[in-house]
Amino acid sequence: QVQLVESGGGLVQAGGSLRLSCAASVRTLGTYAMGWFRQAPGKEREFVSAIGRSGGRTDWADSVKGRFTISRDNAKNTVYLQMNSLKPEDTAVYYCAAGMVVVAHQAAYNYWGQGTQVTVSS
C-alpha cells in the first residue's frame, strides 16, 4: 500500500508561482509512474502531468504546457509540480497519484493522495 501526501497549495495572485510536493510513505516510489490531476469546483477531475519511474518520460495537459514542470526525487520519495504563470482557471484541488505507466487516464493510477487546494486570484 502506498500513501501519498500532497503539500504546497495555497492562495496566489495570477502570474505567481507555487510548487506542490507529493511525499510517499514507501521507499520504492521509484517503481511507480506518478501523475498530477486536478479538480475544479463543479468540474470533473482532469489530468495535469505525469512522469515516468526514472523521470525520463513526462507528459502534460495542453492547458499547462510551458507553465508547469513535473519532477521527482526518488531518493526523497517525493514528486513535485512547479507551477508558474498561474491563472485563475488553475484554481482546483490538486491530487498526486501513483501508477504503473505514464498516461493521462485516471483509471491507470492505483494510489491517490487527499489533495491540496490551489487558489489563484485575479
C-alpha positions as a Markdown table, in Angstrom:
| # | Residue | x | y | z |
|---|---|---|---|---|
| 1 | Gln | 0.0 | 0.0 | 0.0 |
| 2 | Val | 1.3 | 3.4 | -0.9 |
| 3 | Gln | 0.2 | 6.5 | 1.0 |
| 4 | Leu | 0.6 | 9.9 | -0.7 |
| 5 | Val | 0.5 | 13.3 | 0.9 |
| 6 | Glu | 0.4 | 16.5 | -1.1 |
| 7 | Ser | 1.5 | 19.8 | 0.2 |
| 8 | Gly | 2.4 | 23.3 | -1.0 |
| 9 | Gly | -1.0 | 24.5 | -2.1 |
| 10 | Gly | -2.3 | 27.9 | -1.1 |
| 11 | Leu | -3.6 | 31.3 | -2.4 |
| 12 | Val | -1.6 | 33.1 | -5.0 |
| 13 | Gln | -2.2 | 36.0 | -7.4 |
| 14 | Ala | -2.4 | 35.5 | -11.1 |
| 15 | Gly | 1.0 | 35.3 | -12.6 |
| 16 | Gly | 2.5 | 33.9 | -9.5 |
| 17 | Ser | 4.1 | 30.5 | -8.8 |
| 18 | Leu | 3.7 | 27.6 | -6.4 |
| 19 | Arg | 5.5 | 24.3 | -6.0 |
| 20 | Leu | 3.5 | 21.3 | -4.9 |
| 21 | Ser | 5.1 | 18.3 | -3.3 |
| 22 | Cys | 3.8 | 14.8 | -3.1 |
| 23 | Ala | 5.5 | 12.6 | -0.4 |
| 24 | Ala | 5.2 | 8.9 | -0.5 |
| 25 | Ser | 5.1 | 6.5 | 2.5 |
| 26 | Val | 7.3 | 3.9 | 0.7 |
| 27 | Arg | 10.9 | 3.9 | -0.2 |
| 28 | Thr | 10.1 | 2.3 | -3.5 |
| 29 | Leu | 8.4 | 5.3 | -5.1 |
| 30 | Gly | 10.9 | 4.9 | -8.0 |
| 31 | Thr | 9.0 | 1.8 | -9.1 |
| 32 | Tyr | 5.9 | 3.9 | -9.9 |
| 33 | Ala | 5.0 | 6.3 | -12.5 |
| 34 | Met | 3.5 | 9.4 | -10.9 |
| 35 | Gly | 0.8 | 11.8 | -12.0 |
| 36 | Trp | -0.8 | 15.0 | -11.0 |
| 37 | Phe | -4.5 | 15.6 | -11.5 |
| 38 | Arg | -6.8 | 18.5 | -10.5 |
| 39 | Gln | -10.5 | 19.1 | -9.9 |
| 40 | Ala | -12.1 | 22.5 | -10.1 |
| 41 | Pro | -15.4 | 23.2 | -8.4 |
| 42 | Gly | -18.3 | 21.8 | -10.4 |
| 43 | Lys | -15.9 | 20.0 | -12.8 |
| 44 | Glu | -14.6 | 16.5 | -13.3 |
| 45 | Arg | -11.1 | 15.7 | -12.2 |
| 46 | Glu | -8.6 | 16.1 | -15.1 |
| 47 | Phe | -5.1 | 15.2 | -15.9 |
| 48 | Val | -2.3 | 17.7 | -15.4 |
| 49 | Ser | 1.0 | 16.0 | -15.8 |
| 50 | Ala | 2.8 | 12.7 | -15.3 |
| 51 | Ile | 6.4 | 11.4 | -15.0 |
| 52 | Gly | 8.0 | 8.0 | -15.5 |
| 53 | Arg | 9.8 | 6.0 | -12.9 |
| 54 | Ser | 13.2 | 7.5 | -13.6 |
| 55 | Gly | 12.0 | 10.9 | -14.7 |
| 56 | Gly | 13.0 | 10.3 | -18.3 |
| 57 | Arg | 9.5 | 10.5 | -19.7 |
| 58 | Thr | 7.0 | 13.2 | -18.9 |
| 59 | Asp | 3.6 | 14.3 | -20.2 |
| 60 | Trp | 1.4 | 17.4 | -19.8 |
| 61 | Ala | -2.1 | 18.6 | -20.5 |
| 62 | Asp | -2.2 | 21.2 | -23.2 |
| 63 | Ser | -3.6 | 23.7 | -20.7 |
| 64 | Val | -0.4 | 23.7 | -18.6 |
| 65 | Lys | 2.4 | 23.1 | -21.2 |
| 66 | Gly | 5.1 | 25.6 | -20.9 |
| 67 | Arg | 3.9 | 26.7 | -17.4 |
| 68 | Phe | 4.1 | 23.6 | -15.2 |
| 69 | Thr | 7.0 | 21.3 | -14.7 |
| 70 | Ile | 6.9 | 17.9 | -13.1 |
| 71 | Ser | 9.9 | 16.3 | -11.5 |
| 72 | Arg | 10.8 | 13.7 | -8.9 |
| 73 | Asp | 13.4 | 12.8 | -6.4 |
| 74 | Asn | 13.3 | 9.1 | -5.8 |
| 75 | Ala | 15.9 | 9.3 | -3.0 |
| 76 | Lys | 13.4 | 11.5 | -1.1 |
| 77 | Asn | 10.4 | 9.6 | -2.3 |
| 78 | Thr | 8.9 | 12.9 | -3.5 |
| 79 | Val | 7.3 | 14.2 | -6.7 |
| 80 | Tyr | 7.0 | 17.9 | -7.4 |
| 81 | Leu | 4.8 | 20.1 | -9.6 |
| 82 | Gln | 6.3 | 23.5 | -10.2 |
| 83 | Met | 3.5 | 25.8 | -11.4 |
| 84 | Asn | 4.4 | 29.2 | -12.9 |
| 85 | Ser | 2.4 | 31.9 | -14.6 |
| 86 | Leu | -0.7 | 30.7 | -12.7 |
| 87 | Lys | -4.1 | 31.7 | -14.0 |
| 88 | Pro | -7.4 | 31.9 | -12.1 |
| 89 | Glu | -8.6 | 28.9 | -14.2 |
| 90 | Asp | -5.8 | 26.8 | -12.5 |
| 91 | Thr | -7.8 | 27.0 | -9.3 |
| 92 | Ala | -8.5 | 23.5 | -8.1 |
| 93 | Val | -7.7 | 20.8 | -5.7 |
| 94 | Tyr | -4.6 | 19.1 | -6.9 |
| 95 | Tyr | -4.0 | 15.4 | -6.4 |
| 96 | Cys | -1.0 | 13.2 | -6.9 |
| 97 | Ala | -1.3 | 9.6 | -7.9 |
| 98 | Ala | 0.9 | 6.5 | -8.3 |
| 99 | Gly | 0.6 | 4.0 | -11.1 |
| 100 | Met | 2.5 | 1.8 | -13.5 |
| 101 | Val | 2.5 | 3.8 | -16.7 |
| 102 | Val | 2.8 | 7.4 | -17.8 |
| 103 | Val | -0.8 | 8.0 | -19.0 |
| 104 | Ala | -3.5 | 10.6 | -18.7 |
| 105 | His | -6.2 | 8.1 | -17.7 |
| 106 | Gln | -7.1 | 8.2 | -14.1 |
| 107 | Ala | -8.0 | 4.5 | -14.0 |
| 108 | Ala | -4.4 | 3.6 | -14.6 |
| 109 | Tyr | -3.4 | 5.0 | -11.2 |
| 110 | Asn | -3.7 | 2.8 | -8.2 |
| 111 | Tyr | -3.0 | 5.1 | -5.3 |
| 112 | Trp | -4.1 | 8.7 | -4.6 |
| 113 | Gly | -3.4 | 11.4 | -2.2 |
| 114 | Gln | -6.0 | 13.5 | -0.4 |
| 115 | Gly | -5.3 | 16.6 | -2.4 |
| 116 | Thr | -4.1 | 20.2 | -1.8 |
| 117 | Gln | -6.1 | 23.3 | -2.6 |
| 118 | Val | -4.6 | 25.8 | -5.1 |
| 119 | Thr | -6.5 | 29.1 | -5.4 |
| 120 | Val | -5.4 | 31.7 | -8.0 |
| 121 | Ser | -6.9 | 35.2 | -7.6 |
| 122 | Ser | -7.3 | 37.6 | -10.5 |
